[in-house]
Amino acid sequence: MWGDYRVWAVLSALFAGLTAVLAKVGVKDVNSDLATAIRTVVILVFAWSIALFRSPQSPAAVAPRTWLFLVLSGL
């Protein structure tokens, strides 16, 4: 019937729309910079959770040069 990619595409579109609506409502009475900071913290916690629980590699095992370039690319 549906391939896996179609299910993920529909879910992606659904959550993208939901994110836009929730962001509009969430920023209504809050400074936009503060709202962005709050969302960023949530994403940060979620991303680190995935990285720490699913990755076979420890962040301590990443070479300092690699850390440098990753941090610079994030800036």
C-alpha positions as CSV (number, residue, x, y, z in Angstrom):
1,M,0.0,0.0,0.0
2,W,1.9,3.0,1.2
3,G,5.7,3.0,1.2
4,D,7.4,4.0,4.4
5,Y,8.6,7.2,2.9
6,R,5.0,8.4,2.3
7,V,4.0,7.8,5.9
8,W,7.1,9.8,7.0
9,A,6.3,12.6,4.4
10,V,2.8,12.9,5.7
11,L,3.9,13.0,9.3
12,S,6.5,15.5,8.5
13,A,4.0,17.8,6.8
14,L,1.6,17.4,9.7
15,F,4.2,18.2,12.4
16,A,5.6,21.1,10.3
17,G,2.1,22.7,10.2
18,L,1.5,22.0,13.9
19,T,4.9,23.5,14.8
20,A,4.0,26.7,12.9
21,V,0.6,27.0,14.7
22,L,2.1,26.3,18.1
23,A,4.9,28.8,17.5
24,K,2.4,31.5,16.6
25,V,0.3,30.9,19.7
26,G,3.4,30.6,21.9
27,V,5.0,33.9,20.8
28,K,1.7,35.8,21.3
29,D,2.6,37.3,24.7
30,V,6.3,36.6,24.8
31,N,9.3,38.4,23.4
32,S,10.3,36.6,20.2
33,D,14.0,36.3,21.4
34,L,12.9,34.6,24.6
35,A,10.5,32.3,22.7
36,T,13.4,31.3,20.4
37,A,15.7,30.7,23.3
38,I,13.1,28.5,25.0
39,R,12.5,26.4,21.8
40,T,16.2,26.1,21.4
41,V,16.6,24.6,24.9
42,V,13.9,22.1,24.2
43,I,15.6,21.1,20.9
44,L,19.0,21.0,22.6
45,V,17.7,18.6,25.3
46,F,16.0,16.4,22.7
47,A,19.1,16.3,20.4
48,W,21.4,15.4,23.3
49,S,19.1,12.7,24.5
50,I,19.1,11.1,21.1
51,A,22.9,11.5,20.7
52,L,23.7,10.0,24.1
53,F,21.3,7.1,24.1
54,R,21.5,6.0,20.4
55,S,25.1,6.8,19.5
56,P,27.8,4.2,20.1
57,Q,30.4,6.9,20.3
58,S,30.9,9.0,23.5
59,P,31.2,12.8,23.1
60,A,34.5,12.5,25.0
61,A,35.9,10.3,22.1
62,V,35.5,13.1,19.6
63,A,38.9,14.7,18.8
64,P,39.5,18.3,19.9
65,R,40.0,19.4,16.3
66,T,36.7,17.9,15.3
67,W,35.0,19.7,18.3
68,L,36.5,23.0,17.1
69,F,35.2,22.7,13.5
70,L,31.8,21.5,14.7
71,V,31.5,24.5,17.1
72,L,32.7,26.9,14.4
73,S,30.1,25.4,11.9
74,G,27.4,25.9,14.5
75,L,28.3,29.5,15.0
